[in-house]
Amino acid sequence: MKKRFVFREKYISYLIIIAMFAASVIMIQTGAASRKLQSWLVPICINIILAVSLNLTVGFLGELTLGHAGFMSVGAYAGCIFSQAVQNIMPAAVRFPLAILVGGLSAALFSVIIGVPVLRLRGDYLAIVTLAFGEIVKSIIINLNITGGAAGLRGTPQDSNYIWAFALTLITVVVISNLTESGQGRAIKAIRDNRIAAEASGIDVTYYRLMAFVIAAFFAGVAGVLYGHNYSITSAGTFDYNKSIEILVLVVLGGLGSIRGSIIAATLLYILPEVLRGLQDYRMIIYSVVLILIMIVNSSEQFRGVKELLDIRKAVRKLFSSKKKGEALNDQE
């Protein structure tokens, strides 16, 4: 008996990341990629990691949190301070992976400290408290000498590159996509759909909410380490509430609960302002109009046919079903 092949959305997400990496490597090796284009690769990957990780709490868990930039800042400063401390002791090949772990685990630790009392709240209250957490973290960082204060943290070795960025992006997508399709992921989505029914079914709502919150914060911290090792200065002002809202916009535009959508939105919405930079004053106006149009098209029933044409999964299913029909006809003959 032949085993049925199921083409899931996660495979499409993997293919998108791999295709982006292959295209970037080919362009860099052939000299087709300019220095400006190469400088976009790591920030795009950072955006994807942030969007996919936030989608776990907002899209799959159904909880609105606005403190993602706060966890990113914790990871960035923890990883950068670690790298500076061991800069003369460890080579970059050892130092940077350890910095990633330090940054991710530091953000996860903060998420546990914040999540235990905060996750008792829901809806707007949770959003406000997590937003306040991000602002508190920013204020603390500005007033600490070890973080460089308001002037920013300088002297971090620039260990990140597009290879590390794509590898971490792929790891993020693989972990979260597999999590959402596992038993834990089904429990998380059950909490989103109906919390009372989930509790009645024996699901430990507090545990799974905290688990999703911690995993999302861990990858936000990883994105922060990538950011801190990609720029010469790490400034606390970068991680304000505007950054959290920017990440939330990526998730909403890509589609709540859609990892593939988060990848595409994070890529396009980073490239668009950079492409329009030459228009100066009109750049942000055009960018805002494009965001509005995307939201209208994404939520409109009139464009359902267009979205179905762009659905890769349905196209693949039709291809495999047509092949199976052809094989069945051949067997009958």
C-alpha positions in Angstrom: 0.0 0.0 0.0 1.4 3.4 -1.0 1.9 6.0 1.7 -0.1 9.2 1.0 1.9 12.3 0.7 0.5 15.4 2.5 1.9 18.7 1.3 1.6 20.9 4.4 2.1 24.6 4.8 5.2 24.1 6.8 7.0 22.6 3.8 6.1 25.7 1.8 7.6 27.8 4.6 10.8 25.7 4.5 11.0 26.0 0.7 10.6 29.8 0.9 13.5 30.2 3.4 15.8 27.8 1.4 14.9 29.5 -1.9 15.7 32.9 -0.4 19.1 31.6 0.9 20.0 30.0 -2.4 19.1 33.1 -4.4 21.1 35.3 -2.1 24.2 33.0 -2.2 24.0 32.9 -6.0 23.6 36.7 -6.3 26.5 37.3 -3.9 28.8 34.8 -5.5 28.1 36.1 -9.0 28.4 39.7 -8.0 24.8 40.5 -8.9 24.0 41.6 -5.3 25.1 45.1 -4.5 26.5 46.1 -1.1 23.1 47.7 -0.2 21.2 44.5 -1.1 23.6 42.4 1.0 23.0 44.7 4.0 19.3 43.9 3.8 19.7 40.1 4.3 20.3 40.0 8.0 17.6 42.6 8.9 15.0 40.7 6.8 15.9 37.5 8.7 15.5 39.3 12.0 12.1 40.5 10.9 11.0 37.0 10.0 12.2 35.5 13.3 10.3 38.2 15.2 7.1 37.9 13.1 7.0 34.1 13.3 7.7 34.0 17.0 5.1 36.6 17.8 2.6 34.7 15.6 2.8 31.9 18.1 1.3 34.0 20.9 -0.9 36.3 18.8 -2.0 34.0 16.0 -2.0 30.5 17.5 -2.6 31.3 21.2 -4.9 34.2 20.5 -3.3 36.5 23.1 -2.4 40.1 22.2 1.0 41.0 23.5 2.9 44.2 22.9 6.2 43.5 24.7 8.0 41.6 22.0 10.5 44.4 21.5 11.3 44.2 25.2 12.3 40.6 25.0 14.3 41.4 21.9 16.2 44.1 23.8 16.9 41.7 26.7 18.4 39.1 24.3 20.4 41.8 22.4 22.1 43.3 25.4 22.7 39.9 27.1 24.2 38.4 24.0 26.3 41.5 23.2 27.6 41.9 26.8 28.6 38.2 26.8 30.4 38.6 23.4 32.3 41.6 24.7 33.3 39.7 27.9 34.7 36.7 26.0 35.9 38.5 22.9 39.6 37.9 23.6 39.1 34.4 24.9 36.9 32.6 22.4 36.9 32.5 18.6 33.9 33.8 16.7 32.7 30.3 15.7 32.3 29.4 19.4 31.5 32.9 20.8 28.5 33.7 18.6 26.5 30.5 19.1 27.0 30.8 22.9 25.9 34.5 22.7 22.7 33.3 20.9 22.0 30.8 23.7 22.7 33.5 26.3 20.4 36.0 24.7 17.6 33.6 24.0 17.7 32.1 27.5 17.9 35.5 29.1 14.7 36.6 27.2 13.0 33.3 28.1 13.9 33.8 31.8 12.4 37.3 31.8 9.3 35.9 30.0 8.8 33.4 32.9 9.2 36.2 35.5 6.7 38.4 33.7 4.5 35.7 32.3 3.5 34.0 35.6 1.7 37.0 37.0 0.8 38.7 33.7 -0.8 35.8 31.9 -3.6 35.8 34.5 -4.8 38.8 32.4 -6.5 38.6 29.0 -7.3 40.9 26.0 -6.6 44.6 26.3 -5.2 44.3 29.9 -2.6 41.8 28.8 -1.6 44.1 25.9 -1.2 47.1 28.1 0.8 45.3 30.8 3.2 43.8 28.2 3.6 47.2 26.5 4.5 48.6 29.9 7.0 45.8 30.4 8.8 46.8 27.2 9.0 50.4 28.3 10.3 49.5 31.7 13.0 47.4 30.2 14.0 50.2 27.9 14.2 52.7 30.8 16.3 50.3 32.9 18.8 49.7 30.0 19.2 53.5 29.5 20.1 53.9 33.2 22.6 51.1 33.5 26.4 51.7 32.9 27.0 48.2 31.7 24.6 48.7 28.8 26.2 51.9 27.7 23.3 54.0 28.9 21.5 56.4 26.5 24.6 56.5 24.2 24.2 52.8 23.4 26.4 49.7 23.7 29.5 49.9 21.6 32.3 47.5 20.8 30.3 44.4 20.1 32.0 42.1 17.6 30.0 42.0 14.3 29.8 38.2 14.2 26.5 37.9 12.5 26.2 37.3 8.7 23.6 36.1 6.3 24.5 32.5 6.7 23.9 32.6 10.4 20.8 34.7 9.9 19.2 32.2 7.4 20.2 29.2 9.6 18.5 30.8 12.7 15.5 31.8 10.6 15.1 28.2 9.3 15.5 26.8 12.9 12.8 29.3 14.1 10.3 28.3 11.4 11.0 24.6 11.8 10.5 24.6 15.6 7.4 26.8 15.6 5.7 25.1 12.6 6.3 21.6 14.1 5.1 22.8 17.5 1.9 24.2 16.1 1.2 20.8 14.4 2.0 18.7 17.5 -0.2 17.8 20.4 1.0 20.9 22.3 0.1 23.0 19.3 -3.4 21.6 19.1 -3.8 22.4 22.8 -2.6 26.0 22.2 -5.1 26.4 19.3 -7.9 24.9 21.4 -7.2 27.6 24.1 -7.5 30.2 21.4 -10.7 28.9 20.0 -12.5 28.3 23.3 -10.8 28.6 26.6 -13.6 27.2 28.7 -14.0 24.1 26.4 -10.2 23.6 26.6 -10.3 23.6 30.4 -13.2 21.3 30.4 -11.3 18.9 28.2 -8.5 18.7 30.7 -6.0 21.0 29.0 -3.8 22.9 31.5 -4.4 26.4 30.1 -1.9 28.2 32.3 0.9 25.8 31.4 0.3 26.0 27.6 -0.1 29.8 27.6 3.2 30.2 29.5 4.9 27.7 27.2 3.9 29.6 24.1 4.9 32.9 25.8 8.4 31.6 26.7 9.1 30.0 23.3 8.1 33.2 21.5 10.3 35.3 23.9 13.3 32.9 23.4 13.3 33.5 19.6 12.7 37.2 20.1 15.9 37.2 22.2 17.7 35.3 19.4 16.6 38.0 17.0 18.0 40.6 19.4 21.4 38.8 19.4 21.5 38.8 15.6 20.6 42.5 15.6 23.2 43.5 18.2 26.0 41.6 16.4 25.0 43.1 13.0 25.4 46.8 14.0 28.2 48.7 15.6 25.9 50.3 18.2 23.0 48.8 20.1 20.7 51.6 21.3 17.8 51.1 23.7 15.6 53.5 21.7 15.4 51.0 18.9 13.4 48.7 21.2 10.5 51.0 22.1 6.8 50.4 21.8 6.9 51.4 18.1 9.1 48.3 17.4 6.5 46.0 19.1 3.7 47.5 17.1 5.8 47.2 13.9 6.2 43.4 14.6 2.5 43.1 15.3 1.7 44.7 12.0 3.9 42.1 10.2 1.9 39.3 11.9 -1.5 40.8 11.2 -0.7 41.6 7.5 0.7 38.1 7.0 -2.3 36.5 8.6 -2.9 35.4 12.1 -1.8 31.7 12.4 0.0 31.7 9.1 3.7 31.2 9.3 4.1 31.5 5.6 2.3 34.8 5.6 4.6 36.1 8.4 7.6 35.2 6.3 6.3 37.0 3.2 5.0 40.1 5.1 8.3 40.4 7.0 10.3 40.3 3.8 8.1 42.6 1.7 7.5 45.2 4.4 11.2 45.6 5.0 12.1 45.9 1.4 9.3 48.3 0.5 10.5 51.3 2.6 14.1 50.7 1.5 13.0 50.7 -2.2 11.0 53.9 -1.7 13.8 55.7 0.2 14.6 57.9 -2.8 11.2 59.4 -2.7 12.0 61.1 0.6 8.8 62.8 2.0 6.4 60.7 0.0 8.0 57.4 1.0 6.0 56.8 4.3 2.8 58.0 2.6 3.1 55.4 -0.1 4.1 52.8 2.5 1.0 53.6 4.6 -1.3 53.4 1.5 0.2 50.0 0.5 -0.4 48.7 4.1 -4.1 49.8 3.9 -4.6 48.2 0.5 -3.0 44.9 1.7 -5.4 44.9 4.6 -8.4 45.6 2.4 -7.5 42.9 -0.1 -6.6 40.4 2.7 -10.0 40.7 4.4 -12.2 41.2 1.4 -14.5 38.4 0.1 -14.3 39.9 -3.4 -10.7 38.8 -3.7 -11.2 35.3 -2.4 -10.8 33.9 -6.0 -7.4 35.7 -6.4 -6.2 34.3 -3.0 -7.3 30.8 -4.0 -5.3 31.1 -7.2 -2.2 32.0 -5.1 -2.8 29.1 -2.7 0.2 26.8 -3.4 -1.2 23.9 -1.3 -4.3 23.6 -3.4 -2.3 23.7 -6.6 0.0 20.9 -5.3 -3.0 18.9 -4.2 -4.6 19.2 -7.6 -1.3 18.1 -9.2 -1.1 15.0 -7.0 -4.8 14.2 -7.4 -4.5 14.4 -11.2 -1.5 12.1 -11.1 -3.5 9.6 -8.9 -6.4 9.7 -11.4 -4.0 9.0 -14.3 -2.5 6.1 -12.4 -5.9 4.7 -11.6 -7.0 4.9 -15.3 -3.8 3.2 -16.3 -4.4 0.4 -13.8 -8.0 -0.1 -15.2 -6.7 -0.4 -18.7 
